Amino acid sequence: MIGGGGLFSLPTLFLLGLPPQMALGTNQFALSFGSLVGTIKFSQKGLIKWWPESIVGLIGALPGTILGCIVAIALPASLLQSIVVILLVIIGLVVLTKRDFGDEERQAVSNQLWIKTLFTFFLGIVIGIYEGFFGPGTGILITFSYVLWLGLNFLQASGAAKVISLIGNVTAFITFATFGNIDWLSGVTLAISVSIGAYIGAFFAQKGGSKLMKPFMLGVIIVLIINVFTPLF
């Protein structure tokens, strides 16, 4: 519906006893299928703005994700988690205080296509780094960024988030798999359930629009903040 599914799946993989790097890799594998289902559903309804928002964003996300994965394999994620908590609090406050946030398309960061394209590319790199390093909440960060800076409404921003998350998930999964950090049994099982959930979520997102997505987004942000502060991570 809004992204952030990894905040439910990643703690589950930790509870199963998987080491951090293997949990991250397995999580990326499973979420690739959820992002694929979401991309297909949103595309069928014409809710994805492909150029430059989605295409340029995913191009930037590719190198960013690889870099984030390499760092994640070598370092703990505690520092990035702290940064993410701060970002999520800011996002939550903006969504709460701006009642019309994401209801309709607005002015983007610039009307000039080359500035908008360049901005989207670097935004994709930053999002990709986070996707590869940690993962949970990526969809929320993309959706918020695209509403705030690129002027999309919630449904359009969520559609772009599905496309970029798909590329990020697959790139991260392949990178982690290269280093043998995938638990295939857990990954396949989780991929099946994630795909079902993604189909249901996309259905309700398209039916409810921003009125349903905004409160759901706030709820997911709260859960993600709680998860980051638990010893599971």
N, C-alpha and C positions, 0 to 999 in steps of 0.2 A: 504493500500500500504506500508506504512512505520511505522505506529503507530502514536499515538498522537491525535487520534480522540476525546479524552476527552476534548481537549482544545477548541473544538467547542461546544460539548454537555453540558459541565458543565456551561459555561457562560449563555447558553440558559436557563438552569434550574434555575439559579440565577435570570435571567430576569423575569421568571414566578413567582418569589416571594417565592420560597422555601427556608426555613432556611438552613444554611450551611451543617449541618449534614444530613438532608434529601436530599439535592441536591447531596451530595457525594454518599449516599447510592443508590439513584435512578439512578445516573450516572453509578455506578458499575453494577447494574442490567442490564441496557440497553447494556452496552459495552460487557457484557458476551456473548451476541448473536453475536456481531460483531467479537469477538475473536474466537468463535466457527466456524463461516463461514470461516474466514481466515485460521484457522488451517486445516479445511477439504480441502480447495482449495490447500494450499501449500503441504499438505500430499499427495494428489492425484498426484501431479507433482514430488514427491520424493525430495522436497526441504527442508525437515526437518531432521536435524541430531539429532537423538533421544538420543544416548548415547555417552558421558555423558552430552553433552551440554544442551539438553532440559529436560531430565528426572531429572538429578541432580539439575538443575536450578529451576525446579518447586517444588522439594522437599524442597529446601531452601526457596522458596518464600512463602510456606504455613505458617510456624510460623511467618515469617516476616510480612506478610499481616495482620494476626490477631493482632499482636502487633501494627502495624501502624494504624489499625482501632480503637483500644482501645484508642490510643493517640489522634487520630483525633476527637473522640467523646468528649474527655475531654479538648482539647486545641485548640487554633486558629492556622491556618496554615501559618501565616505570616512569621515566621522564616524559615520554610522549603522552602517557595516560594523564599525567597532571596537566599538560597543556590542553589536552582534549576536554578535560573537565571544565577548565576556564572558558573554552570556546563554547561548550554546550550551555553553560550558564548564560553567556551573552546571547546565544541564539534563542534560548527560552525566554529571556527578558524581552527581546525584540518582537517575538511572535505574540507575547502576552500584551505588550503595550501598543503595538500597531494593529488595530483591529482589522484593517483592510489589507494586511500583509498577505500577498499571494492570491488575492481574490481575482485580480485582473492583470493583464499585461501592462507593464509600465515602461518608462524610459530606461534604456540600458545605460551602462557606464559611458557609452559614446555612440553617436549615430554613425560615425565613420567606421566602415566595415573593417579596415585594416587594424584599427585600434581595438575594436571588439574582438577580432580574430586573435590578435596577439595576446590580449588579456585572457581570453578563453584558453589559449595554449598553456600559458604559465599557470593558470588556475588548475588545469588538468594535471600538470606536473606535481603541484603541491598535493592535490587530492590523491594522485597515484602513489606518492611517497607514503602518505598515511595508510592507503589501502594495503600496500605491501608490508608496511611495518607492523600494523596492528589490525585494522579491518573494521571491527564493529562500529557502526555509526556513519560509515562512509556515505551511504545513501542520503542520510539526513544532512550531512555537510554539503553535499552536491546540491541537493534541493534548495537549501537555504541560500547558498552562494548564487545559484542561478536566479532565484527570485530577487535577491537583494541587488546584485550587480548587473545581471543580464536582463532583468525586467520581465522574466517569464511568470506566468501564473503557476499555482501549485501543481496542477496536473501536467503542464508542459515541463516544468522543472523535474518532476518525478519521473517523467518519461525519459528525459535526458540522463537522469541518474541511473536508470535501468541500463541504458546503453553503455555508459562509462563504467559502471560497476561490473557489467559483463566482461568487458575487455580487461579491467583490473583484476577481477577474480580469476579469469583464465590465465593471464600472465603470471599472477602470483602463484597459482596452483602449479603451473609448469616449472617455475623457478624453484619452489619448495620440493617438487617431485624430483628434480634434478639432483637434489641433495638427499634424497631418500626420506623426506619428512612428510609422508602420507600414510595414514592408517586406512587401507582400502576398504575393509569391512565396515568400519564406522562411517567412512566417507560415502559409500554407496547407499547405506541405510539412511543416512541423513539427507542425501541428495533427493531421494524419493519423497520424503516428508516435506522437505523445503519446496520442492516443485509444486506439490499440492497446495501448500500454504501460499505460495506466490500467486497461483492462479486465483485463489479465493480473495487474496488481498487486492490484486489488480481489479477484480470485479467490483469490489466495494469502493475502491478509489474512484473508479469511473462513474459509479452511481452517485456517490455522495459528494464528490468535488471537494473544494477547499473547506467547506463547512464541516465535513467529516475528517478531513486530513489534518487540519490544524490542531484540534484537540488530541488526535491520535499521535501527532508528532511530539507534542508536549509530553504526553505520557511516556513515549519511548525515550525521550531525552532524560526524564526523571529516572527511569529504570536503568539506563546506561550509566548515569552518574553514580547510582547506588552500586552497580556492578563493579565499576572502576574502584570504588572505595572498599570493596570486599576483598578478603584474602585469596579469592579464587584466582585473581590476576597477580 
